[in-house]
C-alpha cells in the first residue's frame, strides 16, 4: 500500500501490526521545486478522488470514527462493484409496483 508523506509515523507501524501489510510512504525529493509527478503518488491521489466522489465523504459529517470507516468501506465497495460490472450489457431496472390496501 502507498500513502502520502502526511501519513508517515504511527500509521506505518499500525498497518504492519494490525493489517500485516507494508505501507510505503511516497515522499518528494528534498531538492524538488515546483510540480513533479512522483512514482506511485497518482495512485494515492486517484483513490482519494474516487472516495470523495461519494457525497457523504465529501465533507466530514461523521462524529464517530467507526461511522467514517464504514462510509469509506461502503464507497470502496461501490467503486469496486462499478468496475467489476463495467463492460456488461446494459440492463434497465424493473419497475416496482406496490400493492396498497383499498
Order of alpha helices (4+ residues) and beta strands (2+ residues): beta-alpha-beta-alpha-alpha
